[in-house]
Amino acid sequence: METVEELPQRELIVLRDIHVSGGSTNHAVVRQLIRDGMIVDGECLELTADGRRMLVRGSPSLWDTAA
């Protein structure tokens, strides 16, 4: 897997959903994240160490700054 510096917001949202609920309805992004080694598909979807690292790195872009 090549090093990814930053993920698009839609991929970060799917990583967040998987972290919170163990699943996502965005199957195309899920397949891409599995290929990229960010998640693994078992009984439920789980973040890999790389997936957790990218979620933490990209989490500021998910914060609601409107408040």
C-alpha positions as CSV (number, residue, x, y, z in Angstrom):
1,M,0.0,0.0,0.0
2,E,1.3,3.4,-0.8
3,T,1.4,6.1,1.8
4,V,-1.6,8.4,1.8
5,E,-1.2,11.9,3.2
6,E,-4.8,12.9,3.3
7,L,-8.1,11.2,2.6
8,P,-11.1,12.8,0.9
9,Q,-13.9,13.8,3.4
10,R,-16.3,11.1,2.1
11,E,-13.7,8.4,3.0
12,L,-13.2,10.0,6.4
13,I,-16.9,10.0,7.0
14,V,-17.1,6.3,6.2
15,L,-14.1,5.6,8.5
16,R,-15.9,7.5,11.3
17,D,-19.2,5.6,10.7
18,I,-17.3,2.3,10.8
19,H,-15.5,3.3,14.0
20,V,-18.8,4.2,15.6
21,S,-21.2,1.6,14.3
22,G,-19.1,-1.1,12.6
23,G,-20.7,-0.5,9.3
24,S,-21.5,1.9,6.5
25,T,-24.1,2.2,3.7
26,N,-21.5,3.5,1.2
27,H,-20.4,0.2,-0.2
28,A,-18.2,1.7,-3.0
29,V,-16.0,3.6,-0.5
30,V,-16.0,0.6,1.9
31,R,-14.6,-1.6,-0.9
32,Q,-11.9,1.1,-1.7
33,L,-10.9,1.3,2.0
34,I,-10.6,-2.4,2.2
35,R,-8.3,-2.4,-0.9
36,D,-6.3,0.4,0.7
37,G,-5.9,-1.5,3.9
38,M,-7.8,1.0,6.0
39,I,-10.5,-1.4,7.2
40,V,-11.0,-5.2,7.4
41,D,-14.2,-7.1,6.8
42,G,-15.0,-9.7,9.4
43,E,-18.1,-10.1,11.5
44,C,-18.3,-6.3,11.3
45,L,-16.1,-3.8,9.6
46,E,-13.1,-2.7,11.7
47,L,-10.5,0.0,11.2
48,T,-6.9,-1.2,10.9
49,A,-4.0,0.7,12.5
50,D,-3.7,2.7,9.2
51,G,-7.4,3.4,9.2
52,R,-7.3,4.7,12.8
53,R,-4.3,6.9,12.0
54,M,-6.0,8.4,9.0
55,L,-9.2,9.0,10.9
56,V,-7.3,10.8,13.7
57,R,-5.3,12.8,11.1
58,G,-8.3,13.9,9.2
59,S,-10.7,14.3,12.1
60,P,-10.4,18.1,12.3
61,S,-12.1,18.4,8.9
62,L,-15.1,16.5,10.3
63,W,-15.6,18.9,13.2
64,D,-18.7,21.1,13.0
65,T,-17.3,24.6,13.2
66,A,-20.8,26.2,12.8
67,A,-21.4,26.1,16.6
